[in-house]
């Protein structure tokens, strides 16, 4: 007969004792790893093998160490003790808390109930299992070392917190990261990527907005600069600038107040009648040049001069923007002294700058050059707007003056020079049959010369003895005191240096000229007005 150490019941055979001991275990089976309960013994074994495989393996390794440390149990004839299950001392404390009934009723003082993954095994002698407290202490140290090596505390995948056991970690995750548990990890990655993309797009949009804002600011600044440069900034026109600059001269002590009031009165009278007051005009220069070439200039083989022309220079009212108007005054002064144009310019005098602006506006209203009018907002009066070759052509054509625009749009010589421009001007002045004198006073008017940022007036051309060509040019930037020196009887060759421009002196990228060639009939004027709807210039080359 076999007696159960737990309840004292006797059975007849060893299999009966094993079954009897299993009944004791199934009374209250609880998982020592996660506290699972309420299942059968076999179900608990399956649970431990699948859910706690690593911990279970750890227990088996420790049991192997026990076998090495203490050897097999004594061969006792007590079959009841042989049916006992081996209980690992490392989980004895867990079983004590989960199986108090078993612990209290069945375990001797020197023994402990041991199981191997809740699978039934041969029962060993528990009283012989621990021979001494010293051996038990050594075994605990070995087991603890192996346990620390093979087992690491669980770490939270979301915040990195470390818990003592899986159950505590599960509780932590469920309480602290419930919202994250609702989203799969892959979904979390996609959400994070989406947020990163959204942030990148926002940063790019902000960068683009700043860039567009800066570009817009720079464009506006450039536009305002051009407006100021070309007199379209609504800061007033000739009259306002004249008064403002004269006031500055008075404040600096360079002009007496009485002189200020006298000039102001003269300006107001000139503006009222629309005729230039002549205060910037210098006459007689062409006659002085004729005399000089007749008696000097031994290095000049031949020279062609335009018809008589007066020089006009800029004043307080148009300084910095009035060169186009002043060159038109020079050209018109020559035409007014030429009988061939008397019919077109009957009863006309050289107009003041505001009057010239009004005349150009009238030509636009007739239908000349609508594109150019649009670029200048169809308005010149009261502004400091620049004018160029197109506006001069438009005004002359509206007055029935036949003229041409020639565009020397690129260099035709070495080092950015324009020898073709010089050749064209020589052909223009030398086309008449004048014989072979050294000085030729032609019937041709002066030529309006335009380049980037400035315009001047060509009044003649020299052919040097070395066959090089030299233009004679009036510049509206030269004041009257500089032009007066050409009127001296003993004019020196050095004085002409200011007028002379050789091929190497004209190196702008582009030049345009307006050359007068006669008078238009009424029908020709209409035809040219129609042609100006799409304005084109003759190009050389």
Backbone torsions as a table, in degrees:
resi	resn	phi	psi	omega
1	UNK	NA	143.4	179.1
2	UNK	-113.6	136.4	-177.6
3	UNK	-111.8	135.0	179.1
4	UNK	-80.1	125.4	179.1
5	UNK	-70.9	-14.6	-176.7
6	UNK	-85.6	-49.6	-175.1
7	UNK	-118.5	-9.1	179.3
8	UNK	85.7	-1.7	-179.1
9	UNK	-70.4	144.4	-180.0
10	UNK	-107.0	142.8	177.5
11	UNK	-129.0	166.8	-172.9
12	UNK	-94.7	-19.7	-174.6
13	UNK	-141.4	165.3	180.0
14	UNK	-66.5	-42.5	176.6
15	UNK	-60.8	-35.4	178.6
16	UNK	-65.3	-37.4	178.8
17	UNK	-66.0	-39.1	177.9
18	UNK	-62.8	-44.2	179.2
19	UNK	-64.0	-38.1	179.9
20	UNK	-64.0	-43.7	179.8
21	UNK	-64.3	-36.0	178.0
22	UNK	-62.5	-36.8	177.9
23	UNK	-59.1	-42.7	178.0
24	UNK	-59.4	-41.0	-178.3
25	UNK	-68.2	-35.2	-175.8
26	UNK	-80.9	-7.5	178.1
27	UNK	-58.7	-37.1	-176.6
28	UNK	-156.3	74.5	-176.5
29	UNK	-83.9	123.3	179.9
30	UNK	-131.4	133.5	178.8
31	UNK	-66.9	127.2	-179.3
32	UNK	-74.4	-9.0	-177.6
33	UNK	-99.3	-39.4	-175.0
34	UNK	-129.4	6.9	175.6
35	UNK	69.6	21.1	176.9
36	UNK	-68.6	139.0	-179.3
37	UNK	-146.5	176.1	176.1
38	UNK	82.7	16.7	178.6
39	UNK	-122.6	167.7	179.6
40	UNK	-74.3	168.8	-179.5
41	UNK	-62.3	-46.0	179.9
42	UNK	-62.6	-40.7	178.3
43	UNK	-64.5	-36.2	178.7
44	UNK	-68.2	-39.3	176.9
45	UNK	-60.8	-43.8	178.9
46	UNK	-63.2	-38.4	179.1
47	UNK	-62.4	-44.3	-177.3
48	UNK	-67.8	-39.7	-179.4
49	UNK	-64.0	-33.8	-175.7
50	UNK	-93.7	-43.0	-174.0
51	UNK	-87.7	-26.3	-174.6
52	UNK	-130.7	47.8	-175.6
53	UNK	-60.8	-44.6	-175.1
54	UNK	-66.9	-43.0	178.4
55	UNK	-64.5	-38.5	-179.3
56	UNK	-64.9	-40.9	177.3
57	UNK	-62.1	-37.4	178.8
58	UNK	-59.0	-44.6	-179.3
59	UNK	-62.7	-40.4	-178.9
60	UNK	-65.4	-39.4	178.1
61	UNK	-63.5	-37.8	179.8
62	UNK	-66.7	-37.6	178.9
63	UNK	-64.0	-37.9	178.4
64	UNK	-61.8	-38.2	178.7
65	UNK	-63.7	-38.3	177.6
66	UNK	-59.3	-41.7	-179.4
67	UNK	-64.1	-41.2	179.2
68	UNK	-66.4	-40.1	-175.0
69	UNK	-69.5	-42.1	-170.6
70	UNK	-116.7	-8.4	-176.9
71	UNK	76.0	-171.7	-178.9
72	UNK	-81.6	164.7	-179.0
73	UNK	-73.5	160.4	179.6
74	UNK	-63.5	147.6	177.6
75	UNK	-81.5	89.4	-178.8
76	UNK	-98.0	151.8	179.2
77	UNK	-85.0	-5.0	-178.8
78	UNK	-78.2	99.8	-176.6
79	UNK	-67.6	-24.3	179.8
80	UNK	-64.3	-43.8	179.3
81	UNK	-67.4	-31.7	179.5
82	UNK	-66.5	-20.4	-179.1
83	UNK	-87.8	-5.0	179.6
84	UNK	-69.7	149.1	178.2
85	UNK	-86.7	140.6	176.4
86	UNK	-74.8	129.3	-178.7
87	UNK	-116.1	125.2	-178.1
88	UNK	-72.3	128.7	-178.9
89	UNK	-66.1	-21.4	-179.2
90	UNK	-69.8	-24.5	177.7
91	UNK	-113.0	13.2	178.8
92	UNK	-60.7	-40.2	-179.5
93	UNK	-64.3	-37.3	177.8
94	UNK	-66.5	-41.7	178.8
95	UNK	-67.1	-32.0	-179.9
96	UNK	-64.0	-38.3	-179.7
97	UNK	-77.7	-32.2	-176.1
98	UNK	-93.3	-21.4	-176.2
99	UNK	-130.2	56.7	-178.0
100	UNK	-61.3	-32.7	-179.1
101	UNK	-63.8	-47.6	179.6
102	UNK	-62.2	-45.0	-176.1
103	UNK	-63.2	-43.1	-176.0
104	UNK	-71.7	-36.7	-171.3
105	UNK	-90.1	-31.8	-166.2
106	UNK	-112.3	-19.2	-171.6
107	UNK	-94.4	125.9	172.0
108	UNK	-68.8	168.7	-177.6
109	UNK	-63.6	-38.9	-175.4
110	UNK	-94.8	7.8	-177.8
111	UNK	-128.1	174.8	177.6
112	UNK	-150.8	149.0	178.7
113	UNK	-77.1	129.0	-176.0
114	UNK	-126.5	137.2	174.9
115	UNK	-125.7	158.4	177.7
116	UNK	-113.8	95.4	179.8
117	UNK	56.9	29.2	-179.2
118	UNK	60.1	25.4	170.3
119	UNK	-101.1	143.1	179.9
120	UNK	-70.1	133.9	178.2
121	UNK	-135.4	174.8	174.7
122	UNK	-64.5	136.9	-178.4
123	UNK	-83.3	134.0	178.3
124	UNK	-109.3	167.9	-177.2
125	UNK	-76.4	112.7	-176.8
126	UNK	-73.6	-30.8	-178.1
127	UNK	-69.8	-28.1	176.5
128	UNK	-87.7	-4.8	-173.6
129	UNK	-66.0	-40.9	178.6
130	UNK	-115.1	108.5	-175.6
131	UNK	-83.1	-28.7	-179.3
132	UNK	-157.7	158.9	178.2
133	UNK	-66.9	-28.9	179.8
134	UNK	-67.8	-43.5	178.6
135	UNK	-64.4	-38.8	179.3
136	UNK	-62.7	-40.4	179.3
137	UNK	-65.1	-43.3	178.2
138	UNK	-63.0	-40.9	180.0
139	UNK	-63.9	-39.7	179.5
140	UNK	-60.9	-41.8	178.6
141	UNK	-62.2	-43.8	-178.9
142	UNK	-64.1	-46.1	-178.9
143	UNK	-62.4	-42.9	179.9
144	UNK	-62.0	-39.8	178.5
145	UNK	-63.4	-45.5	179.6
146	UNK	-65.5	-39.6	-178.7
147	UNK	-63.3	-43.4	178.7
148	UNK	-65.2	-33.3	-178.9
149	UNK	-72.5	-41.7	-173.3
150	UNK	-90.9	-16.2	-175.3
151	UNK	-123.6	132.0	175.4
152	UNK	-122.0	142.9	-178.2
153	UNK	-61.3	144.9	-179.9
154	UNK	-66.4	142.3	-179.1
155	UNK	-118.3	136.1	-178.9
156	UNK	-66.2	126.6	-178.9
157	UNK	-73.5	-10.9	-176.4
158	UNK	-99.1	-43.7	-176.4
159	UNK	-119.4	-8.2	177.2
160	UNK	85.4	3.5	179.9
161	UNK	-67.9	143.4	-178.7
162	UNK	-107.5	131.2	177.3
163	UNK	-114.3	164.4	-176.9
164	UNK	-73.7	-35.5	-176.8
165	UNK	-143.7	171.2	-176.5
166	UNK	-64.3	-36.0	-177.7
167	UNK	-65.0	-42.9	177.8
168	UNK	-63.8	-37.6	179.3
169	UNK	-66.1	-40.3	179.2
170	UNK	-62.4	-42.3	178.1
171	UNK	-63.3	-42.6	179.4
172	UNK	-60.2	-47.0	-178.8
173	UNK	-63.4	-42.6	-177.5
174	UNK	-67.6	-32.3	-177.2
175	UNK	-88.4	-37.2	-174.7
176	UNK	-95.4	-23.2	-173.6
177	UNK	-131.1	39.5	-178.8
178	UNK	-61.5	-40.7	-178.5
179	UNK	-64.3	-31.1	179.6
180	UNK	-76.8	-28.0	179.4
181	UNK	-68.4	-22.6	-180.0
182	UNK	-74.3	-16.5	-176.3
183	UNK	-114.8	124.5	176.7
184	UNK	-60.7	156.8	-179.5
185	UNK	-59.1	-40.7	178.1
186	UNK	-61.0	-40.8	178.2
187	UNK	-63.7	-38.8	177.4
188	UNK	-61.8	-41.4	177.1
189	UNK	-60.5	-43.1	179.9
190	UNK	-65.3	-39.3	178.3
191	UNK	-62.7	-43.9	179.9
192	UNK	-63.9	-42.5	177.7
193	UNK	-61.6	-40.7	179.3
194	UNK	-63.6	-41.1	178.4
195	UNK	-66.1	-41.5	177.4
196	UNK	-61.0	-42.9	179.3
197	UNK	-63.9	-41.7	179.5
198	UNK	-63.3	-41.7	178.1
199	UNK	-64.3	-43.0	178.7
200	UNK	-61.9	-41.3	178.7
201	UNK	-64.4	-40.0	178.4
202	UNK	-63.3	-43.2	178.3
203	UNK	-63.6	-41.1	179.3
204	UNK	-65.6	-41.2	178.6
205	UNK	-63.5	-39.2	178.3
206	UNK	-66.4	-40.3	177.4
207	UNK	-63.5	-43.3	178.5
208	UNK	-63.4	-39.9	179.7
209	UNK	-63.8	-43.8	178.5
210	UNK	-64.0	-40.9	-179.7
211	UNK	-64.0	-45.1	178.8
212	UNK	-64.1	-36.8	178.4
213	UNK	-64.2	-42.0	179.6
214	UNK	-67.9	-41.7	177.3
215	UNK	-62.5	-41.5	178.4
216	UNK	-63.3	-40.1	178.8
217	UNK	-65.0	-43.0	179.7
218	UNK	-65.7	-41.3	178.1
219	UNK	-62.0	-42.4	179.3
220	UNK	-64.9	-39.5	178.6
221	UNK	-65.0	-42.4	177.0
222	UNK	-63.8	-40.3	179.1
223	UNK	-62.5	-44.3	178.7
224	UNK	-66.1	-35.4	176.9
225	UNK	-63.0	-44.1	177.5
226	UNK	-64.9	-38.2	177.3
227	UNK	-60.6	-44.5	177.7
228	UNK	-64.7	-41.7	-177.4
229	UNK	-63.2	-40.1	-176.6
230	UNK	-101.5	14.3	171.8
231	UNK	72.5	28.7	-178.0
232	UNK	-113.8	27.1	-176.2
233	UNK	-99.1	15.6	177.4
234	UNK	57.3	34.5	178.4
235	UNK	-98.3	14.7	180.0
236	UNK	98.0	170.1	-177.3
237	UNK	-115.4	-144.5	-174.4
238	UNK	-58.1	-49.1	-175.3
239	UNK	-61.5	-49.6	-178.1
240	UNK	-62.2	-42.1	-179.6
241	UNK	-67.7	-39.1	179.3
242	UNK	-60.3	-48.2	-178.9
243	UNK	-66.0	-42.0	-178.7
244	UNK	-63.0	-44.7	-179.0
245	UNK	-70.2	-33.8	176.3
246	UNK	-68.2	-36.8	176.2
247	UNK	-62.8	-39.1	177.0
248	UNK	-62.1	-41.5	178.8
249	UNK	-63.7	-38.2	177.9
250	UNK	-65.4	-44.3	-179.8
251	UNK	-63.5	-30.4	178.1
252	UNK	-83.1	-6.5	-179.5
253	UNK	82.0	11.3	-179.0
254	UNK	-90.5	-9.7	179.1
255	UNK	-139.3	133.3	178.9
256	UNK	-75.7	145.0	178.9
257	UNK	-54.8	-34.8	179.1
258	UNK	-66.4	-36.2	176.6
259	UNK	-66.2	-37.7	177.3
260	UNK	-58.8	-48.4	-177.8
261	UNK	-68.1	-34.5	178.4
262	UNK	-65.9	-45.7	180.0
263	UNK	-67.1	-36.5	178.2
264	UNK	-62.7	-41.2	179.3
265	UNK	-65.6	-40.5	178.6
266	UNK	-64.7	-40.7	179.8
267	UNK	-63.6	-44.5	-178.9
268	UNK	-63.1	-36.7	177.2
269	UNK	-66.9	-42.5	179.7
270	UNK	-63.4	-41.8	179.4
271	UNK	-66.8	-33.7	-178.4
272	UNK	-67.2	-39.7	-177.8
273	UNK	-94.2	-12.5	176.8
274	UNK	78.1	17.7	-178.4
275	UNK	-116.2	138.9	178.7
276	UNK	-62.3	140.0	-177.1
277	UNK	-77.6	-6.5	175.5
278	UNK	76.5	6.6	-177.0
279	UNK	-72.5	-15.7	179.3
280	UNK	-109.1	10.5	-174.4
281	UNK	-94.4	141.1	172.2
282	UNK	-128.4	121.1	-178.6
283	UNK	-109.0	162.6	174.2
284	UNK	90.2	2.7	-176.0
285	UNK	-71.5	-38.3	-177.5
286	UNK	-65.0	-39.1	176.9
287	UNK	-63.9	-38.8	179.1
288	UNK	-67.0	-36.2	177.6
289	UNK	-66.2	-39.8	178.9
290	UNK	-58.9	-44.8	-179.7
291	UNK	-64.6	-41.7	-178.6
292	UNK	-61.3	-48.5	-177.5
293	UNK	-67.1	-27.1	178.5
294	UNK	-69.4	-35.0	-170.8
295	UNK	-107.4	-14.3	-175.8
296	UNK	-140.4	-150.2	179.3
297	UNK	56.6	59.5	-177.8
298	UNK	-68.6	-18.7	-179.5
299	UNK	-86.6	1.5	-179.1
300	UNK	-103.9	124.9	178.6
301	UNK	-77.7	-42.2	-178.5
302	UNK	-158.7	151.9	180.0
303	UNK	-141.9	138.5	176.4
304	UNK	-115.2	130.0	-178.9
305	UNK	-115.8	146.5	176.5
306	UNK	-75.7	177.4	174.4
307	UNK	-65.9	171.0	-176.3
308	UNK	-57.0	137.2	-179.2
309	UNK	-145.3	139.8	176.1
310	UNK	-94.8	146.8	177.9
311	UNK	-93.5	134.1	175.7
312	UNK	-123.4	136.5	179.0
313	UNK	-121.5	166.5	-177.5
314	UNK	-70.5	154.5	-178.7
315	UNK	-125.8	-172.8	177.5
316	UNK	-56.5	-31.8	-173.4
317	UNK	-79.5	-22.9	-176.2
318	UNK	-131.1	14.7	-179.5
319	UNK	-62.0	128.1	178.2
320	UNK	97.7	-13.0	-177.9
321	UNK	-148.6	-5.4	-171.7
322	UNK	-97.2	12.9	-175.1
323	UNK	-61.9	-39.0	179.6
324	UNK	-61.8	-42.0	178.8
325	UNK	-66.2	-40.6	-178.5
326	UNK	-68.0	-37.5	177.2
327	UNK	-68.4	-33.7	174.4
328	UNK	-64.4	-39.1	176.9
329	UNK	-61.1	-40.5	177.6
330	UNK	-61.6	-47.9	-179.2
331	UNK	-62.5	-44.4	-179.1
332	UNK	-67.3	-33.8	178.3
333	UNK	-62.1	-33.7	177.3
334	UNK	-72.0	-42.5	180.0
335	UNK	-64.5	-36.2	-179.8
336	UNK	-67.2	-20.7	179.0
337	UNK	-98.8	7.3	-179.8
338	UNK	-111.8	118.8	-175.8
339	UNK	-61.4	-25.7	-178.1
340	UNK	-62.2	-20.7	-177.4
341	UNK	-112.0	11.0	-178.2
342	UNK	-61.3	-36.3	-177.8
343	UNK	-67.5	-38.8	-179.4
344	UNK	-72.5	-35.0	-171.6
345	UNK	-111.2	31.2	-176.5
346	UNK	-59.2	132.7	177.3
347	UNK	60.6	26.0	179.7
348	UNK	-105.3	144.8	172.4
349	UNK	-117.7	169.4	177.9
350	UNK	-65.7	117.8	-175.8
351	UNK	-78.0	157.2	172.2
352	UNK	-76.0	169.5	-174.4
353	UNK	-62.2	-47.7	176.9
354	UNK	-58.1	-32.6	177.5
355	UNK	-69.3	-39.7	176.3
356	UNK	-60.4	-41.4	177.3
357	UNK	-59.8	-42.3	178.7
358	UNK	-64.9	-38.2	179.7
359	UNK	-66.2	-38.9	178.0
360	UNK	-66.8	-41.4	177.4
361	UNK	-60.7	-37.9	177.4
362	UNK	-64.7	-38.9	177.8
363	UNK	-64.0	-39.1	176.2
364	UNK	-62.5	-40.8	-179.6
365	UNK	-64.8	-29.3	175.9
366	UNK	-70.5	-17.5	179.2
367	UNK	114.0	5.7	178.3
368	UNK	-77.7	136.8	171.7
369	UNK	44.2	65.9	-179.7
370	UNK	-64.3	-30.7	179.1
371	UNK	-67.0	-44.6	177.9
372	UNK	-63.9	-38.1	177.8
373	UNK	-62.4	-41.9	-179.2
374	UNK	-64.8	-39.0	179.0
375	UNK	-62.1	-30.1	179.2
376	UNK	-101.6	18.8	177.3
377	UNK	59.8	25.5	177.4
378	UNK	57.5	27.2	-175.7
379	UNK	-149.7	130.6	174.3
380	UNK	-123.2	-35.6	-177.7
381	UNK	-62.0	137.8	-179.3
382	UNK	78.9	8.5	178.6
383	UNK	-124.4	170.7	173.3
384	UNK	-108.6	33.5	-176.8
385	UNK	-66.0	135.0	175.9
386	UNK	-72.5	153.6	168.9
387	UNK	-124.7	156.8	-178.9
388	UNK	-134.4	-157.5	-175.0
389	UNK	-60.5	-37.3	-177.9
390	UNK	-65.8	-42.6	179.5
391	UNK	-67.1	-38.6	177.5
392	UNK	-64.8	-43.4	176.9
393	UNK	-60.3	-45.2	-179.8
394	UNK	-59.5	-46.1	-178.7
395	UNK	-66.2	-44.4	179.5
396	UNK	-63.3	-41.9	-179.3
397	UNK	-65.2	-38.5	177.9
398	UNK	-64.5	-22.7	177.1
399	UNK	-91.7	7.1	-179.7
400	UNK	68.7	30.0	174.0
401	UNK	-93.6	123.0	179.8
402	UNK	-79.3	124.8	-178.2
403	UNK	-150.4	169.0	-179.0
404	UNK	-132.6	147.9	169.5
405	UNK	-107.4	124.2	176.6
406	UNK	-114.6	128.2	-176.6
407	UNK	-109.2	108.5	173.9
408	UNK	-91.5	82.6	-164.7
409	UNK	-81.0	-8.8	176.5
410	UNK	-154.4	162.7	-177.5
411	UNK	-63.9	145.0	177.3
412	UNK	-123.2	11.8	-179.4
413	UNK	-143.6	177.4	-179.4
414	UNK	-68.0	151.1	175.3
415	UNK	60.2	32.7	175.7
416	UNK	75.0	23.1	-178.3
417	UNK	-90.0	170.9	-176.1
418	UNK	-130.2	66.5	180.0
419	UNK	-62.0	-28.6	178.9
420	UNK	-64.9	-32.0	175.7
421	UNK	-62.2	-44.4	179.5
422	UNK	-64.9	-40.7	-179.8
423	UNK	-64.8	-40.7	-179.9
424	UNK	-63.2	-42.7	-179.4
425	UNK	-66.6	-38.2	176.6
426	UNK	-61.4	-43.4	178.7
427	UNK	-65.0	-35.3	179.6
428	UNK	-62.4	-45.7	-176.0
429	UNK	-83.7	-26.0	-174.9
430	UNK	-98.6	11.4	-177.0
431	UNK	-74.3	-20.9	-179.5
432	UNK	-80.4	153.2	177.5
433	UNK	-86.3	95.9	-175.0
434	UNK	-114.5	8.5	-177.2
435	UNK	83.0	-146.9	-175.8
436	UNK	-134.5	41.7	175.4
437	UNK	-73.8	161.6	179.3
438	UNK	-69.5	-40.6	-178.7
439	UNK	-112.3	121.8	-177.8
440	UNK	-115.1	115.0	174.6
441	UNK	-92.7	100.3	-174.2
442	UNK	-81.1	172.2	174.6
443	UNK	-96.7	10.3	-177.2
444	UNK	-86.6	135.1	176.6
445	UNK	-69.3	166.9	174.9
446	UNK	-65.2	167.9	-176.8
447	UNK	-114.2	133.1	176.3
448	UNK	-80.0	125.0	-177.6
449	UNK	-117.2	122.1	-177.5
450	UNK	-119.5	137.1	167.8
451	UNK	-144.5	177.0	-173.8
452	UNK	-57.4	118.1	173.3
453	UNK	86.2	-4.1	-177.1
454	UNK	-163.9	161.0	174.7
455	UNK	-142.4	152.9	-179.1
456	UNK	-142.3	-179.3	-177.4
457	UNK	-126.5	125.4	178.1
458	UNK	-89.2	124.2	-176.5
459	UNK	-114.7	2.3	178.9
460	UNK	170.9	177.3	180.0
461	UNK	-148.8	139.2	177.4
462	UNK	-103.0	146.3	166.5
463	UNK	-115.2	113.7	-175.9
464	UNK	-76.9	166.2	-179.6
465	UNK	-66.7	-21.8	176.4
466	UNK	-89.9	11.7	175.4
467	UNK	74.4	7.1	173.8
468	UNK	-80.1	157.3	-178.0
469	UNK	-108.9	148.7	-179.1
470	UNK	-143.5	124.8	178.8
471	UNK	-83.0	149.0	171.8
472	UNK	-107.5	120.3	-168.5
473	UNK	-128.8	136.0	168.7
474	UNK	-97.0	131.4	180.0
475	UNK	-113.6	124.5	179.7
476	UNK	-67.0	-8.6	176.7
477	UNK	-79.8	-11.6	179.8
478	UNK	-84.9	126.5	179.9
479	UNK	-74.0	169.9	-176.3
480	UNK	-61.2	-36.5	-177.9
481	UNK	-62.8	-30.5	176.7
482	UNK	-74.8	-32.4	-177.9
483	UNK	-79.4	-22.3	-178.5
484	UNK	-65.0	-27.4	-177.6
485	UNK	-66.5	-20.2	178.6
486	UNK	-76.8	-12.2	-177.8
487	UNK	-88.8	-4.3	-179.3
488	UNK	-71.8	146.6	-179.1
489	UNK	-66.3	-33.8	-177.9
490	UNK	-102.1	44.5	179.6
491	UNK	-58.0	131.5	-177.8
492	UNK	-95.6	160.5	-179.8
493	UNK	-62.1	-31.8	-179.4
494	UNK	-64.7	-25.5	-179.8
495	UNK	-67.4	-30.5	-178.5
496	UNK	-74.2	-11.5	-179.0
497	UNK	-57.9	-31.7	179.9
498	UNK	-68.7	-30.9	-178.1
499	UNK	-86.4	-28.5	-170.9
500	UNK	-81.2	133.8	176.3
501	UNK	-133.5	113.4	179.6
502	UNK	-86.3	174.0	-178.0
503	UNK	-56.4	-39.0	-178.8
504	UNK	-72.5	-9.1	179.8
505	UNK	-88.5	-17.1	-178.5
506	UNK	-109.0	98.2	-175.3
507	UNK	-127.0	21.6	174.1
508	UNK	-68.1	156.5	-176.7
509	UNK	-62.9	-35.7	-173.1
510	UNK	-143.4	143.8	175.0
511	UNK	-132.7	143.8	172.5
512	UNK	-127.4	142.8	177.4
513	UNK	-127.5	150.3	172.4
514	UNK	-118.2	115.9	-176.7
515	UNK	-115.8	127.3	179.8
516	UNK	-83.9	136.6	-176.4
517	UNK	-130.1	8.4	179.5
518	UNK	142.5	-152.7	-174.4
519	UNK	-119.8	144.6	178.4
520	UNK	-97.0	145.1	169.3
521	UNK	-78.9	170.2	179.1
522	UNK	-62.2	-39.6	179.3
523	UNK	-66.4	-40.9	178.8
524	UNK	-65.0	-36.1	177.6
525	UNK	-62.6	-43.4	179.1
526	UNK	-63.2	-41.6	179.9
527	UNK	-63.5	-40.1	-179.8
528	UNK	-72.0	-32.0	175.8
529	UNK	-64.1	-41.2	178.1
530	UNK	-65.3	-40.0	-180.0
531	UNK	-66.3	-26.6	-178.3
532	UNK	-75.9	-3.3	177.1
533	UNK	-61.9	-35.2	170.4
534	UNK	-122.7	96.8	-169.1
535	UNK	-75.2	127.5	176.5
536	UNK	-134.2	149.8	178.2
537	UNK	-118.6	153.7	173.0
538	UNK	-69.4	135.4	-176.9
539	UNK	-112.0	136.9	174.1
540	UNK	-132.5	125.9	-2.5
541	UNK	-80.0	NA	NA
